Amino acid sequence: MNILLTGGTGLIGRALCQLWLADGHRLWVWSRTPQRVAALCGAEVQGVGSLQQLDAVALDAVVNLAGAPIADRPWTKSRKALLWDSRVRLTEQLVEWLGRREQKPALLISGSAVGWYGDGGEHRLTEADQPVSTDFASQLCNAWEERAMEATVLGMRVVLVRTGLVLARDGGFLLRLLPPFRLGLGGRIGDGRQWMPWIHIEDQIALIDFLLRQPAASGPYNACAPAPVRNVEFTRSLGRCLHRPTVLPVPAAVLKPLLGELAGLLLGGQHALPQRVEAEGFRFRFNDLDSALADLLTPP
């Protein structure tokens, strides 16, 4: 296949490039720094700074994963604008360009997040459910998905991947947690009852590849392991894996003035379940958190 990726130099994008290069696909990555793409994604991956460079390339699929990190810093007005532009505006540009092309790819796989549902509390959330609350993260994901779904008007099939917390050795959520936990300074966040829908990076990559190869796949899919855990369970599991105590909680009263609106993302969660992808035949390699963390944190 000829595949265009946005967000290809990110954690998930780099891993997809490795897999798809090995499978013989031809890959292009749309990037603000196209000169760095080959070094980050593989020597055979071509970086492009403008979509117009691909006007004459017959594409089979587009995989849209671009987006600035959502939990790296407080949601100031300017930060919210960046988060919106890097997801919603970029997807608008992408779909507008696809609309101008004479040859249309058959498939658009577009990123999203389980944050689409908002803070779900105790609700068990499948793809058949609607948002439970409308915080900023939910509004952002809703707008992101709406822009991607506009590609259906072009005759394209659109798949929406609502990703949970991706666990990986070399980036993402887990890497930020390791320093304090390794020092024995880890603990639950707030009361620890909020659900954490997680997924091992290998399953995330395999799931996207599975959807790429399913000719009937369309609409939303929850990309998270079948066994979400509460924050307190996640905390204990990570402590056990690192052989460190986890007795220093981060109170909600500390987070809220420190992080503002972003604190809601950490104190809330989603009991999200991957109902659709499992029903269509995908099998997770890592179903429980202990085995996932052991795989990622045990030295090779």
C-alpha positions in Angstrom: 0.0 0.0 0.0 0.9 3.7 -0.4 0.2 5.3 3.0 0.4 8.9 4.2 0.8 9.5 7.9 0.4 12.7 9.9 2.0 12.5 13.4 4.3 9.9 12.0 7.3 11.1 14.1 5.4 10.5 17.3 5.4 7.5 19.5 2.7 5.6 17.7 3.7 6.8 14.3 7.3 5.7 14.5 6.3 2.2 15.6 3.7 2.0 12.7 6.4 3.0 10.3 8.7 0.2 11.5 5.9 -2.4 11.1 4.7 -1.2 7.7 8.1 -0.8 6.2 8.8 -4.4 7.2 5.5 -5.4 5.5 6.6 -3.7 2.3 4.3 -0.6 2.3 5.5 2.7 0.9 5.2 5.5 3.4 5.1 9.3 3.5 5.0 11.4 6.6 3.6 15.0 6.5 5.7 16.9 9.0 6.9 20.4 10.0 10.4 19.0 9.9 10.4 16.7 6.9 14.2 16.5 6.9 14.1 14.6 10.2 11.6 12.0 9.1 14.0 9.5 7.7 16.1 9.5 10.9 13.1 9.1 13.1 10.9 6.8 11.1 13.2 4.8 8.9 15.5 5.6 5.9 12.8 4.5 3.4 10.1 6.8 4.8 9.8 10.0 2.8 9.1 13.3 4.7 7.0 16.0 3.1 6.5 19.5 4.3 3.5 20.2 2.0 0.6 17.9 1.0 0.8 19.3 -2.5 4.1 17.3 -2.9 1.8 14.2 -3.0 -0.7 15.5 -5.5 0.5 13.0 -8.1 1.0 10.0 -5.7 -1.8 7.4 -5.8 -2.5 6.8 -2.1 -4.3 3.8 -0.7 -4.7 5.1 2.9 -4.2 8.1 5.1 -3.4 7.6 8.8 -4.0 10.9 10.8 -2.3 10.8 14.2 -1.1 14.4 14.6 -1.7 16.3 17.8 0.3 18.1 20.4 0.6 16.3 23.8 -2.6 17.0 25.8 -1.3 16.5 29.4 2.1 18.1 29.2 1.2 21.5 30.7 -1.9 23.5 32.0 -4.6 24.4 29.6 -4.0 28.1 29.2 -5.9 29.9 26.4 -2.9 29.6 24.1 -2.3 25.9 25.0 -5.9 25.1 24.2 -5.6 26.9 20.9 -2.5 24.8 20.1 -4.2 21.6 21.0 -7.2 22.6 18.8 -5.1 23.6 15.9 -2.8 20.5 16.0 -5.9 18.2 15.8 -9.0 19.9 14.5 -7.5 22.5 12.1 -4.9 20.1 10.8 -7.6 17.5 10.1 -9.6 20.2 8.3 -6.6 20.9 6.1 -6.1 17.3 5.4 -9.7 16.6 4.4 -9.8 19.8 2.2 -6.7 18.6 0.4 -8.2 15.1 -0.1 -11.3 16.8 -1.5 -9.2 18.5 -4.1 -7.4 15.4 -5.2 -8.5 13.6 -8.4 -7.6 10.2 -6.9 -9.0 9.6 -3.4 -7.5 7.1 -1.0 -10.1 4.4 0.0 -9.4 4.8 3.8 -8.8 7.4 6.4 -7.8 6.2 9.8 -8.0 9.2 12.2 -6.8 9.4 15.8 -9.0 10.3 18.7 -9.1 9.4 22.4 -11.3 7.8 25.0 -11.6 11.4 26.3 -14.3 11.7 23.6 -16.7 10.3 26.3 -15.7 12.9 28.9 -15.4 11.9 32.5 -17.4 8.7 32.5 -17.5 8.0 36.2 -18.7 4.4 36.7 -20.3 4.1 33.3 -19.1 1.1 31.2 -18.4 2.8 27.9 -18.5 1.1 24.5 -18.6 2.6 21.0 -22.4 2.5 21.2 -22.4 5.1 24.0 -22.6 8.9 23.7 -20.4 11.4 25.7 -21.2 11.4 29.4 -19.8 14.9 30.0 -18.6 17.8 27.9 -15.2 18.9 29.3 -12.6 20.4 27.0 -11.0 17.1 26.1 -14.4 15.7 25.1 -15.1 18.8 23.0 -11.7 18.6 21.4 -12.1 14.9 20.5 -15.7 15.5 19.2 -14.6 18.2 16.9 -11.6 16.2 15.8 -13.8 13.2 14.8 -16.4 15.4 13.1 -13.7 16.9 10.8 -12.4 13.4 10.0 -15.9 12.1 9.2 -16.3 14.8 6.6 -14.1 12.5 4.4 -17.1 10.1 4.0 -18.6 12.7 1.7 -15.6 12.1 -0.6 -16.5 8.4 -0.8 -13.8 7.5 1.7 -14.2 5.0 4.5 -13.3 6.6 7.9 -12.1 4.7 11.0 -11.8 6.6 14.3 -9.3 5.2 16.8 -10.2 6.3 20.4 -7.0 5.6 22.2 -6.5 5.1 25.9 -3.2 5.6 27.8 -0.5 4.1 25.7 2.2 2.3 27.7 5.6 2.2 26.1 9.3 2.0 27.1 10.4 5.0 25.2 7.8 7.6 25.5 4.3 8.6 26.6 2.5 8.4 29.9 4.5 5.6 31.5 7.9 7.3 30.9 6.7 10.4 32.7 5.7 8.3 35.7 8.8 6.3 36.1 11.2 8.8 37.8 9.0 9.6 40.9 7.9 5.9 41.2 11.5 4.6 41.0 12.3 7.0 43.8 9.5 5.6 45.9 7.5 8.9 45.5 4.6 7.4 43.6 1.0 7.3 44.8 -2.6 7.5 43.7 -4.1 10.6 42.2 -7.0 12.0 44.2 -9.0 9.3 45.7 -7.7 6.8 43.1 -11.1 5.6 42.0 -11.0 7.0 38.5 -10.8 4.5 35.7 -7.6 4.3 33.5 -8.2 2.7 30.1 -4.6 1.6 29.1 -3.1 -0.2 26.2 0.3 -1.7 25.5 2.1 -0.1 22.6 2.4 -3.4 20.8 -1.4 -3.9 20.9 -2.0 -0.3 19.8 0.1 -0.8 16.7 -1.4 -4.2 16.0 -4.9 -2.8 16.4 -4.3 0.0 13.9 -2.7 -2.5 11.5 -5.7 -4.8 12.0 -8.1 -2.0 11.1 -6.0 -1.0 8.1 -6.5 -4.6 6.7 -10.2 -4.9 7.5 -12.1 -3.9 4.3 -15.4 -3.4 6.2 -14.0 -1.4 9.2 -15.5 2.0 9.7 -16.6 4.4 12.5 -15.2 4.5 16.1 -13.1 1.8 17.8 -11.9 2.0 21.5 -8.2 1.3 21.5 -7.7 0.1 25.1 -7.1 -3.2 26.8 -10.2 -5.3 27.8 -9.4 -4.9 31.5 -9.2 -1.2 32.5 -8.1 -0.5 36.1 -8.7 2.2 38.6 -5.9 4.6 39.3 -5.2 3.1 42.7 -4.8 -0.4 41.0 -2.5 1.1 38.4 -0.5 2.7 41.1 -0.1 -0.5 43.1 0.7 -2.6 40.0 3.5 -0.1 38.9 4.9 -0.1 42.5 5.0 -3.9 42.6 6.7 -4.1 39.2 9.4 -1.6 40.4 9.6 -3.0 43.9 8.9 0.4 45.3 6.3 1.7 47.9 3.3 3.8 46.6 2.2 5.6 49.7 2.4 9.3 48.6 -0.9 10.3 47.1 -1.4 13.5 45.1 -4.5 15.1 46.6 -7.1 16.7 44.4 -6.8 19.9 46.5 -3.1 20.2 45.3 -3.7 19.3 41.6 -6.6 21.7 41.0 -4.8 25.0 41.8 -1.6 23.8 40.3 -3.0 22.5 36.9 -6.4 24.2 36.7 -8.7 22.7 34.1 -6.2 20.0 33.2 -6.6 18.5 36.7 -10.0 17.2 35.6 -8.3 15.0 33.0 -6.2 13.3 35.7 -8.9 13.1 38.3 -11.5 11.7 35.9 -11.4 8.8 33.6 -13.3 6.3 31.4 -14.3 2.7 32.0 -13.9 2.2 28.2 -14.1 -1.3 26.6 -12.9 -2.4 23.2 -16.1 -4.0 22.2 -16.1 -3.5 18.5 -12.6 -4.5 17.6 -12.9 -7.7 19.7 -16.2 -8.5 18.1 -14.5 -8.2 14.7 -11.7 -10.6 15.6 -8.8 -8.7 17.1 -7.1 -10.4 20.0 -5.0 -8.4 22.5 -1.6 -9.8 23.5 -1.6 -7.9 26.8 -5.0 -8.3 28.6 -3.9 -7.5 32.1 -1.8 -4.6 33.5 0.7 -6.7 35.5 1.9 -8.6 32.4 2.0 -5.4 30.3 4.1 -3.5 32.8 6.4 -6.6 33.4 7.0 -6.8 29.6 7.8 -3.1 29.4 9.9 -2.7 32.5 11.9 -5.9 32.6 15.4 -5.4 31.2 15.9 -7.1 27.8 
